[in-house]
Amino acid sequence: MSDFPRVRPRRLRATPALRRLTAETRLHPADLVLPMFVREGIDEPAPISSMPGVFHHSLSSLPRAIEQAAEAGVGGVMLFGVPLEKDAVGSGATDPEGILNVATRVAVDAAQGALVVQTDLCLDEFTDHGHCGVLAADGSVDNDATLVRYDEMAVVQAEAGSQLIGMSGMMDGQIGSARDALDEAGFGGTALLAYAAKYASAFYGPFREAVQSTLVGDRRTYQMDAANGREGLREVDLDIAEGADVVMVKPAMSYLDVLAETAATSTVPVWAYQISGEYAMIHAAAANGWIDLDAASYESVLSIKRAGADAILTYWATELATRLQKERF
């Protein structure tokens, strides 16, 4: 039997102040991480057409963007490098003077400790075939040969000043292997973020433009099948056992169930990545006048937080953080 009219949930929705006071989920600027693309061979920021408001940064434009993120209170930045030259093994990824490693040093200097400088560890930006690893003779991705490259990348990125390395390649054993390599090289304090449940998603399209991907085919032999939720939890458990300091679910919005279950059981922080296609489709709908961009972007990120993410990688990080500071929600 209903307790109406004694029980009226609408009482707590009556005013903005009441709604604010009784909110179950809150976003804070420090919950947000800004992915950033740094491109070799450009002198000024270059817009990425499929991601409105997102740019390829030059080494000269990167510091100001880092400073703006820090001023807004953003918790961290995740750097991706876009090199001029690529080869079969992604040599540029382990070159201390390669674009990602140079950009890391620039970002650390610009951040001055105000936010966490993080780096993406994957070969796809650096290989001419566009895959996340080294290829075997039959054209498949060689898991164990790729781990050798990942270990080298981890050490070089730590030497450049990365405080947290995002292991995004989805190779079996990558966390344990990189952890050993970092510890042996004297970087025991460098944290590892495991892209633990990373799915082969249809929403990555704009990101391929952002990193100027040369991929032919797909990554379904190493990224996860969209149908599998329990497998995602298994991947999380394996990465934690191997020494992951943080685990992540990617994409976020299409996998909120996996995120929620991960958050309910994980013994380490849980993050999520609102990826390029999720960002782009909201922009596209807003450009057509179908939705309000500010309200929809906030609601989309809030839903990821509500599902259990401790931090969220989103291309709206600086903008959202600025609006949150002004309490515009």
SULNOR-V282498 format. One record per backbone hydrogen bond with DSSP energy under -0.5 kcal/mol. CO is the residue of the C=O (numbers start at 1). NH is the residue of the N-H. If there is no record, write none. Layout:
BEGIN
co;nh
CO;NH
CO;NH
END
This chain:
BEGIN
co;nh
3;6
3;7
6;8
8;11
9;12
10;13
11;14
15;19
16;20
17;21
18;22
20;23
28;31
29;32
29;75
31;312
32;75
32;76
33;35
33;314
34;78
36;38
36;80
37;39
37;57
38;82
39;42
46;56
47;49
48;51
51;54
54;48
55;37
55;57
56;46
57;39
58;62
59;63
61;65
62;66
63;67
64;68
65;69
66;70
67;71
68;72
69;73
69;74
70;73
75;116
76;34
77;79
77;118
78;36
79;120
80;38
81;83
82;40
87;90
87;128
90;93
91;94
92;95
94;96
95;98
98;102
99;103
100;104
101;105
102;106
103;107
104;108
105;109
106;110
107;111
108;112
111;114
115;117
116;77
116;118
117;163
117;164
118;79
119;166
120;122
121;168
121;169
123;126
123;127
126;87
129;216
132;123
134;142
136;139
140;136
140;142
141;143
142;146
143;147
144;148
145;149
146;150
147;151
148;152
149;153
150;154
151;155
152;156
153;157
154;158
155;159
156;160
157;161
157;162
158;161
163;191
164;119
164;166
165;167
165;193
166;121
166;168
167;195
171;174
173;177
174;178
175;179
176;180
177;181
178;182
179;183
180;184
181;185
182;187
183;186
187;190
191;165
192;194
192;245
192;246
193;167
193;195
194;196
194;248
196;198
197;199
197;250
198;224
199;201
201;204
202;205
203;277
204;207
204;208
205;208
205;209
206;210
207;211
208;213
209;212
219;222
219;223
224;200
225;228
227;229
229;232
229;233
230;234
231;235
232;236
233;237
234;238
235;239
236;240
237;241
238;242
239;243
239;244
240;243
245;269
246;194
247;271
248;197
249;273
250;199
252;255
253;256
255;259
256;260
257;261
258;262
259;263
260;264
261;265
262;265
262;266
269;247
270;310
270;311
271;249
272;274
272;313
273;251
273;252
273;275
275;279
276;280
277;281
278;282
279;283
280;284
281;285
282;286
283;287
284;288
285;290
285;291
286;289
291;293
292;296
293;297
294;298
295;299
296;300
297;301
298;302
299;303
300;304
301;305
302;306
303;307
304;309
305;308
311;272
312;33
312;314
313;274
314;317
316;320
317;321
318;322
319;323
320;324
321;325
322;326
323;328
324;327
END
